[in-house]
Amino acid sequence: MNAEQILELKTVNAEQIKGLKDDIAHLETHLETKFESQLESQLEQQISKRFNILLLIFGISLLLFYVLIYFTIK
């Protein structure tokens, strides 16, 4: 193997390594975006669930308040 072939192999290897690094960077970005999206979705679901529970508690409290007033007046 002569010096020219070695240089060519080094160049090809360097290009492949650069391509792999670019691919890894792209995958990391994609995974981070996907992970952030999943976290946002889970957070929205938790907020929605808690808000619905608060609405239910408020509705039951309001109903009990009306029942109390009704029987107090009656």
DRENGU-982726 format. One record per residue (C-alpha): residue number from 1; x, y negated, z negated. Coordinates in Angstrom, 1 decimal, m for minus. Layout:
% residues N
<pator nr="NUM" c1="X" c2="Y" c3="Z"/>
...
% end
This chain:
% residues 74
<pator nr="1" c1="0.0" c2="0.0" c3="0.0"/>
<pator nr="2" c1="1.5" c2="m3.3" c3="1.0"/>
<pator nr="3" c1="1.3" c2="m6.7" c3="m0.5"/>
<pator nr="4" c1="m1.4" c2="m7.9" c3="2.0"/>
<pator nr="5" c1="m3.7" c2="m5.0" c3="1.1"/>
<pator nr="6" c1="m3.2" c2="m5.6" c3="m2.6"/>
<pator nr="7" c1="m4.0" c2="m9.3" c3="m2.1"/>
<pator nr="8" c1="m7.1" c2="m8.4" c3="m0.2"/>
<pator nr="9" c1="m8.2" c2="m5.9" c3="m2.9"/>
<pator nr="10" c1="m7.7" c2="m8.6" c3="m5.5"/>
<pator nr="11" c1="m9.8" c2="m11.0" c3="m3.5"/>
<pator nr="12" c1="m12.6" c2="m8.5" c3="m3.1"/>
<pator nr="13" c1="m12.5" c2="m7.6" c3="m6.8"/>
<pator nr="14" c1="m12.5" c2="m11.3" c3="m7.8"/>
<pator nr="15" c1="m15.6" c2="m11.9" c3="m5.5"/>
<pator nr="16" c1="m17.4" c2="m8.9" c3="m7.0"/>
<pator nr="17" c1="m16.6" c2="m10.0" c3="m10.5"/>
<pator nr="18" c1="m17.9" c2="m13.5" c3="m9.8"/>
<pator nr="19" c1="m21.1" c2="m12.0" c3="m8.2"/>
<pator nr="20" c1="m21.6" c2="m9.8" c3="m11.3"/>
<pator nr="21" c1="m21.1" c2="m12.7" c3="m13.6"/>
<pator nr="22" c1="m23.7" c2="m14.7" c3="m11.6"/>
<pator nr="23" c1="m26.1" c2="m11.8" c3="m11.8"/>
<pator nr="24" c1="m25.6" c2="m11.5" c3="m15.5"/>
<pator nr="25" c1="m26.2" c2="m15.2" c3="m16.0"/>
<pator nr="26" c1="m29.3" c2="m15.0" c3="m13.9"/>
<pator nr="27" c1="m30.6" c2="m12.0" c3="m15.9"/>
<pator nr="28" c1="m29.9" c2="m13.8" c3="m19.2"/>
<pator nr="29" c1="m31.8" c2="m16.8" c3="m18.1"/>
<pator nr="30" c1="m34.7" c2="m14.7" c3="m17.0"/>
<pator nr="31" c1="m34.8" c2="m12.7" c3="m20.2"/>
<pator nr="32" c1="m34.6" c2="m15.9" c3="m22.3"/>
<pator nr="33" c1="m37.5" c2="m17.4" c3="m20.4"/>
<pator nr="34" c1="m39.6" c2="m14.2" c3="m20.7"/>
<pator nr="35" c1="m38.8" c2="m13.9" c3="m24.4"/>
<pator nr="36" c1="m39.8" c2="m17.6" c3="m25.0"/>
<pator nr="37" c1="m43.0" c2="m17.0" c3="m23.0"/>
<pator nr="38" c1="m43.9" c2="m14.0" c3="m25.1"/>
<pator nr="39" c1="m43.2" c2="m15.9" c3="m28.4"/>
<pator nr="40" c1="m45.4" c2="m18.8" c3="m27.2"/>
<pator nr="41" c1="m48.2" c2="m16.4" c3="m26.3"/>
<pator nr="42" c1="m48.0" c2="m14.7" c3="m29.7"/>
<pator nr="43" c1="m47.9" c2="m18.0" c3="m31.5"/>
<pator nr="44" c1="m51.0" c2="m19.2" c3="m29.6"/>
<pator nr="45" c1="m52.8" c2="m15.9" c3="m30.4"/>
<pator nr="46" c1="m52.0" c2="m16.3" c3="m34.1"/>
<pator nr="47" c1="m53.1" c2="m20.0" c3="m34.1"/>
<pator nr="48" c1="m56.4" c2="m19.0" c3="m32.3"/>
<pator nr="49" c1="m57.0" c2="m16.2" c3="m34.8"/>
<pator nr="50" c1="m56.5" c2="m18.4" c3="m37.8"/>
<pator nr="51" c1="m58.6" c2="m21.2" c3="m36.4"/>
<pator nr="52" c1="m61.4" c2="m18.7" c3="m35.8"/>
<pator nr="53" c1="m61.1" c2="m17.5" c3="m39.4"/>
<pator nr="54" c1="m61.3" c2="m21.1" c3="m40.6"/>
<pator nr="55" c1="m64.4" c2="m21.7" c3="m38.5"/>
<pator nr="56" c1="m66.0" c2="m18.6" c3="m39.9"/>
<pator nr="57" c1="m65.3" c2="m19.7" c3="m43.5"/>
<pator nr="58" c1="m66.6" c2="m23.2" c3="m42.7"/>
<pator nr="59" c1="m69.8" c2="m21.8" c3="m41.2"/>
<pator nr="60" c1="m70.4" c2="m19.4" c3="m44.1"/>
<pator nr="61" c1="m69.8" c2="m22.3" c3="m46.6"/>
<pator nr="62" c1="m72.2" c2="m24.5" c3="m44.7"/>
<pator nr="63" c1="m74.9" c2="m21.8" c3="m44.7"/>
<pator nr="64" c1="m74.4" c2="m21.3" c3="m48.5"/>
<pator nr="65" c1="m74.6" c2="m25.0" c3="m49.0"/>
<pator nr="66" c1="m77.9" c2="m25.2" c3="m47.1"/>
<pator nr="67" c1="m79.3" c2="m22.2" c3="m49.1"/>
<pator nr="68" c1="m78.3" c2="m23.9" c3="m52.4"/>
<pator nr="69" c1="m80.0" c2="m27.2" c3="m51.4"/>
<pator nr="70" c1="m83.1" c2="m25.3" c3="m50.2"/>
<pator nr="71" c1="m83.5" c2="m23.4" c3="m53.4"/>
<pator nr="72" c1="m82.7" c2="m26.5" c3="m55.5"/>
<pator nr="73" c1="m85.4" c2="m28.5" c3="m53.7"/>
<pator nr="74" c1="m87.9" c2="m25.7" c3="m53.8"/>
% end
